[in-house]
Amino acid sequence: MATIAGFKRQFEQLYGNEGEGIMVIVSEEVNKTSDVILDLNRDQLLYGRDTAGNELTPGYLSDPYFKTFEQARTYFYMKFSMLQDHESMKSYTKVQLFPKKDYNTPNLIVNGNFFYNYFFITVSLDNYTIGSSGKAASDIEQKYGKVYGLAPQSRQFYYDNWIRPMIWLNILKHLSKK
């Protein structure tokens, strides 16, 4: 059985003193699974959550865009009637990362899938950036704040199911070569 110091030496030999090798592995995995990150961000928005995991505000019924409460209520009912369609757009339906969305909480569906169809991701060695090139993107960012990126629940789900297994797979590959 290896000691902690021995394991640390093996780890440093494999990944470098500062873990640079792990950063390369993580960056490669993020590149390979960038579609998963985008799906998680979309799901998060379908739950009406920002990058901190907080509900998006303003809600439909208090949105200053509408001139009257009747306009807001009409829009609210229209969005409510589309709820099943919106639920079917979620990628990770077997995992409940967030509480069910309140009916008044926006989900940022603009003209069907319009806003989500223009999501993109760029990955570098130590971070990734999500954005949208859709026409509504700047208005949505201005109104709702930070909507691009993973909330803590989504990040943890991604780490547990993609990043951590890839790191362990690489460690096991290295150990099996010895």
Secondary structure by P-SEA (a helix, b strand, c coil): cccaaaaaaaaaaaccccaaaaaaaaaaaaaacaaaaaaaaaaaaaacccccccccccccccccccccaaaaaaaaaaaaaaaaaaaaacccccccccccccccccccccccccccccbbbbbcccbbbbbbcccaaaaaaaaccccccccaaaaaaaaaccaaaaaaaaaaaaaaac
